[in-house]
């Protein structure tokens, strides 16, 4: 499964582990993804989304319908 938030579009980024001797090795930074079910009252159904913690906060603030509309406009959802 892809590690991309369906609301904010956050995804895995690359960086370095830096040791005490400053030797650098590649590593990956993963978004804090959760699988959650949300109820859409307009359609009277539940949907399951893979969202980051920031995406959950956006949904709580703006509402699921507004967030879904914005995510579809930005191309994060199909």
C-alpha positions in Angstrom: 0.0 0.0 0.0 1.2 3.5 -0.8 2.2 5.7 2.2 0.4 8.9 1.0 -2.3 10.8 2.9 -5.5 11.0 0.9 -6.4 14.4 2.3 -3.2 16.4 2.6 -1.0 14.5 0.1 1.8 14.0 2.6 4.2 11.2 1.5 7.5 9.6 2.4 10.6 11.8 2.1 14.2 10.9 2.2 16.9 12.2 4.5 20.0 11.2 6.4 20.8 9.5 9.6 23.7 11.5 11.1 25.9 9.7 13.6 28.1 11.3 16.3 31.0 11.1 13.8 28.9 13.0 11.2 28.8 9.9 8.9 25.6 10.0 6.9 23.4 7.1 5.8 20.2 7.4 3.9 16.9 7.0 5.7 13.2 7.6 5.1 10.7 9.9 7.0 7.2 8.4 7.0 4.0 10.4 7.5 1.9 9.6 10.6 -0.8 7.7 8.7 -4.0 6.2 10.2 -6.7 4.2 8.5 -10.1 5.8 9.6 -13.7 5.5 8.7 -15.6 8.8 8.2 -19.4 9.3 7.9 -20.6 11.5 5.0 -24.1 12.7 5.9 -24.8 14.1 2.4 -24.4 10.6 0.9 -25.5 8.7 4.0 -22.5 6.4 3.9 -19.1 5.7 5.5 -15.8 5.9 3.6 -12.4 4.5 4.7 -9.5 6.9 4.2 -5.8 6.6 4.9 -5.1 10.0 6.5 -2.2 11.7 8.4 -2.7 13.2 11.8 -2.7 16.6 10.2 -5.4 15.4 7.8 -7.6 14.3 10.7 -7.2 17.7 12.2 -8.2 19.3 8.9 -11.3 17.1 8.8 -12.2 18.1 12.3 -11.8 21.8 11.6 -13.3 22.1 8.1 -15.6 19.1 7.8 -15.3 15.9 5.8 -17.2 17.2 2.7 -15.0 20.3 2.3 -11.8 18.3 2.8 -12.9 15.6 0.2 -13.8 18.3 -2.3 -10.4 20.1 -1.8 -8.5 16.8 -2.0 -10.2 15.9 -5.3 -9.4 19.3 -6.8 -5.7 19.0 -5.8 -5.5 15.4 -7.2 -4.8 13.6 -3.9 -7.9 11.4 -4.4 -9.5 9.8 -7.4 
